[in-house]
Amino acid sequence: MYTTEFPLSNLNILYNVSGVEVGQHLYWEIAGLEVHAQVLITSWIVIGILLLLAFLGTRKLETVPTGGQNLVEYVLEFIRDLTRTQIGEEEYRPWVAFIGTLFLFIFVSNWSGALLPWRIIELPHGELAAPTNDINTTVALALLTSVCYFYAGLQKKGISYFGKYVQPTPVLLPINILEDFTKPLSLSFRLFGNILADELVVAVLISLVPLVVPIPMMFLGLFTSAIQALIFATLAAAYIGESMEGHH
């Protein structure tokens, strides 16, 4: 005969595992909550870089764009085309800002980890790194995407949106529900794993062969970082478009 002690002990084990950490972290207490100071610092630096670039590129708008304005318009057109392709001509406009914010934040975060010498800044505990090098950041971005995914579907179809879970047959209900849980998991772990692995490879190579070998790997890291930002933004737009279309 089973007792209630077995599942409760399992819950205690899971709770203890959830507290496991890798490395040291600097914590700040804000409104009674402990937050990772490294992630906040580097995230706000990335946001500051984006705001500065946006200000410099748009402070003197001209009919014929030059310099920074030309770059800003090129990036905006690229993001607009990406969103239009994944969501559709009729529905894409309200989502350009969200997809663009995701792409630019991840892109600059990834590149900051490869280009900025974060580790020369000493902290009482831990060290600075790219925001996307922290699983909390990537999970938060993935959850934002999931919220927008459901919002888009409910806004377009109302309560009938949930009918997709029993299509084409009610037998697939558990699988269709599981799919919505795996989407944010795949988004977050793909981005986190690739960025962490890239930084670890470069760090190991620099410690072993500090001169010539790490340079090509750093350029490769810049390329893969840009690709990861593009993949995340593309999948986010595709999920939003999928929810409004109502089919898989």
C-alpha positions in Angstrom: 0.0 0.0 0.0 1.4 3.4 -1.0 1.7 6.3 1.5 1.9 10.0 0.9 5.5 10.1 2.1 6.9 8.8 -1.2 5.7 11.6 -3.4 6.4 14.3 -0.7 10.0 13.1 -0.5 10.3 13.3 -4.3 9.0 16.9 -4.1 11.7 17.7 -1.5 14.4 16.2 -3.8 13.2 18.2 -6.8 13.1 21.4 -4.6 16.7 20.7 -3.5 17.8 20.1 -7.1 16.2 23.4 -8.2 18.6 25.2 -5.8 21.7 23.8 -7.4 23.9 26.5 -9.0 26.9 26.4 -11.3 29.7 28.8 -10.3 29.4 31.9 -8.1 26.8 34.6 -8.4 26.4 38.1 -7.1 23.0 38.8 -5.8 21.0 42.0 -5.2 17.9 42.1 -3.1 15.2 44.2 -4.8 11.7 44.4 -3.1 12.5 41.4 -1.0 13.5 39.3 -4.1 17.0 38.0 -4.8 18.2 38.7 -8.4 21.4 37.9 -10.3 23.3 41.2 -10.4 25.5 40.1 -13.3 22.5 39.6 -15.6 21.0 42.9 -14.6 24.2 44.8 -15.1 25.0 43.3 -18.5 21.4 43.5 -19.7 21.2 47.2 -19.0 24.5 47.8 -20.7 23.1 46.0 -23.8 19.9 48.1 -23.6 22.0 51.2 -23.2 24.0 50.3 -26.4 20.8 49.8 -28.3 19.3 53.1 -27.1 22.5 54.9 -28.0 22.7 53.4 -31.5 19.0 54.2 -32.1 19.6 57.8 -30.9 22.7 58.3 -33.0 21.0 56.8 -36.1 17.8 58.9 -35.9 18.8 62.2 -34.4 19.1 63.9 -37.9 16.6 62.2 -40.2 17.0 63.1 -43.9 15.0 62.3 -47.0 18.1 60.6 -48.5 19.5 58.4 -45.7 23.2 58.4 -45.0 25.5 57.0 -42.3 23.8 55.8 -39.2 20.3 56.5 -40.5 21.1 54.2 -43.5 22.1 51.4 -41.1 19.0 51.9 -38.9 16.7 51.8 -42.0 18.4 48.7 -43.3 18.0 46.8 -40.0 14.3 47.9 -39.8 13.7 46.7 -43.3 15.4 43.4 -42.6 13.2 42.9 -39.4 10.1 43.9 -41.3 10.8 41.4 -44.1 11.4 38.7 -41.5 8.2 39.4 -39.7 6.2 39.6 -42.9 7.5 36.3 -44.2 6.7 34.4 -41.0 3.4 36.0 -40.0 1.8 37.1 -43.2 1.2 40.4 -45.1 -2.1 41.2 -43.3 -1.1 40.5 -39.7 2.6 41.3 -39.4 2.7 45.0 -38.7 1.7 45.0 -34.9 4.5 42.4 -34.3 7.4 44.1 -36.0 8.4 45.9 -32.8 8.3 42.7 -30.7 10.3 40.6 -33.1 12.7 43.4 -33.7 13.3 43.9 -30.0 14.0 40.1 -29.6 16.4 40.0 -32.5 18.3 43.1 -31.6 18.6 42.3 -27.9 19.8 38.8 -28.5 22.1 39.9 -31.3 23.8 42.6 -29.3 23.9 40.4 -26.1 25.6 37.6 -28.0 28.1 39.9 -29.7 28.9 41.6 -26.4 29.9 38.3 -24.9 32.4 37.8 -27.8 33.7 41.4 -28.1 33.5 43.1 -24.7 36.1 42.1 -22.1 33.6 41.5 -19.4 36.0 39.5 -17.2 38.3 42.4 -16.5 35.6 43.9 -14.4 36.0 42.5 -10.9 33.0 41.7 -8.8 32.8 40.5 -5.1 31.3 37.2 -6.4 31.2 35.7 -9.9 32.0 37.5 -13.2 30.2 39.3 -15.9 29.2 37.6 -19.1 26.7 38.0 -22.0 23.1 38.2 -20.7 22.2 35.2 -23.0 24.9 33.2 -21.2 22.4 32.9 -18.3 19.5 30.4 -18.5 17.2 32.9 -16.7 17.5 35.4 -19.6 16.8 32.9 -22.3 13.8 31.3 -20.4 12.4 34.8 -19.9 12.6 35.6 -23.6 11.0 32.2 -24.5 8.2 32.8 -22.0 7.5 36.2 -23.5 7.3 34.5 -26.9 4.8 32.0 -25.5 2.7 34.8 -24.0 2.6 36.6 -27.3 1.8 33.3 -29.1 -1.3 32.7 -27.0 -2.3 36.4 -27.1 -2.1 36.5 -30.9 -4.3 33.3 -31.2 -6.9 34.5 -28.7 -7.1 38.0 -30.1 -7.7 36.6 -33.6 -10.0 33.7 -32.8 -11.3 34.2 -29.3 -12.1 31.1 -27.2 -12.4 29.0 -30.4 -8.6 29.2 -30.6 -8.4 26.3 -28.1 -10.2 24.1 -30.7 -6.8 23.5 -32.3 -5.9 21.1 -29.5 -8.4 18.5 -30.6 -7.6 18.8 -34.3 -7.5 16.7 -36.5 -8.6 14.2 -33.8 -9.2 14.5 -30.0 -6.7 11.6 -29.6 -3.9 14.1 -30.2 -5.0 16.4 -27.3 -2.0 15.4 -25.0 0.5 15.8 -27.8 -0.9 19.1 -28.9 -0.7 20.4 -25.3 2.8 19.0 -24.9 3.9 20.9 -28.0 3.1 24.2 -26.4 5.4 23.3 -23.5 8.2 22.2 -25.7 8.3 25.4 -27.7 9.7 27.6 -25.0 11.9 24.9 -23.7 13.5 24.4 -27.2 13.9 28.2 -27.7 15.5 28.8 -24.3 17.9 25.8 -24.2 19.0 26.2 -27.8 20.1 29.8 -27.3 21.6 29.2 -23.9 23.4 26.0 -24.9 25.0 27.5 -28.0 26.1 30.7 -26.4 27.5 29.0 -23.3 29.3 26.3 -25.4 30.8 29.0 -27.7 32.2 31.0 -24.8 33.6 27.9 -23.1 35.4 26.8 -26.3 37.0 30.2 -26.7 38.0 30.4 -23.1 39.6 27.0 -23.2 41.5 27.8 -26.4 42.8 31.1 -25.0 44.1 29.3 -21.9 45.8 26.6 -24.0 47.0 28.5 -27.1 46.6 32.2 -26.3 47.8 33.7 -29.6 46.8 32.5 -33.0 44.2 29.7 -32.7 41.5 31.5 -30.7 41.1 34.3 -33.3 39.4 32.2 -36.0 37.2 30.7 -33.3 36.2 34.2 -32.1 35.1 35.1 -35.7 33.2 31.9 -35.9 31.6 32.7 -32.6 30.4 36.1 -33.9 28.8 34.3 -36.9 27.1 31.7 -34.9 25.9 34.3 -32.4 24.2 36.3 -35.2 22.7 33.1 -36.5 21.3 32.2 -33.1 19.6 35.6 -32.8 18.1 35.1 -36.3 16.9 31.6 -35.4 15.2 32.8 -32.2 13.5 35.7 -33.9 12.4 33.6 -36.9 10.9 30.9 -34.7 9.1 33.4 -32.5 7.5 35.0 -35.5 6.7 31.6 -36.9 4.9 30.6 -33.7 2.9 33.8 -33.6 1.9 33.4 -37.3 1.0 29.7 -36.6 -1.3 30.6 -33.8 -3.2 33.1 -35.9 -3.5 30.7 -38.9 -4.9 28.0 -36.6 -3.0 25.1 -38.1 0.4 23.4 -37.7 
